Amino acid sequence: MDTPIRKILKTRIHQYVEYCHGPRSSPWPNKAGRPKITLRVD
């Protein structure tokens, strides 16, 4: 089930990854599973 909150979390993670690593040096493709980083959601 892809709930709206899950969609929001995916978007926030994606933005966080782009902010940290940049779109080019992303260590995994966009269609991969979960990012291999630890992420805190405040």
Backbone hydrogen bonds in HBPLUS format (Angstrom, degrees):
<---DONOR---> <-ACCEPTOR-->    atom                        ^
c    i                          cat <-CA-CA->   ^        H-A-AA   ^      H-
h    n   atom  resd res      DA  || num        DHA   H-A  angle D-A-AA Bond
n    s   type  num  typ     dist DA aas  dist angle  dist       angle   num
A0006-ARG N   A0003-THR O   3.03 MM   3  5.24 119.1  2.42 102.2 117.3     1
A0007-LYS N   A0003-THR O   3.00 MM   4  6.34 152.5  2.07 152.1 160.7     2
A0008-ILE N   A0004-PRO O   2.90 MM   4  6.23 154.5  1.97 150.1 156.9     3
A0009-LEU N   A0005-ILE O   2.92 MM   4  6.19 159.0  1.97 147.1 152.6     4
A0010-LYS N   A0006-ARG O   2.89 MM   4  6.14 159.4  1.93 149.8 155.1     5
A0011-THR N   A0007-LYS O   2.97 MM   4  6.23 159.1  2.01 148.1 153.7     6
A0012-ARG N   A0008-ILE O   2.89 MM   4  6.16 160.1  1.93 153.2 158.6     7
A0013-ILE N   A0009-LEU O   2.86 MM   4  6.06 160.0  1.90 152.6 158.0     8
A0014-HIS N   A0010-LYS O   2.89 MM   4  6.08 160.9  1.92 149.7 155.2     9
A0015-GLN N   A0011-THR O   2.92 MM   4  6.16 161.2  1.96 151.5 156.3    10
A0016-TYR N   A0012-ARG O   2.89 MM   4  6.04 156.1  1.94 145.5 152.6    11
A0017-VAL N   A0013-ILE O   2.87 MM   4  6.10 156.7  1.92 151.8 157.8    12
A0018-GLU N   A0014-HIS O   2.99 MM   4  6.25 163.2  2.02 150.0 154.3    13
A0019-TYR N   A0015-GLN O   2.91 MM   4  6.09 149.7  2.00 144.7 153.6    14
A0020-CYS N   A0016-TYR O   2.95 MM   4  6.18 150.6  2.03 145.6 153.1    15
A0021-HIS N   A0017-VAL O   2.82 MM   4  5.82 168.1  1.84 161.5 163.4    16
A0022-GLY N   A0018-GLU O   2.88 MM   4  4.40 130.4  2.13 109.8 123.0    17
A0032-ALA N   A0029-PRO O   3.14 MM   3  5.44 162.4  2.17 114.7 116.0    18
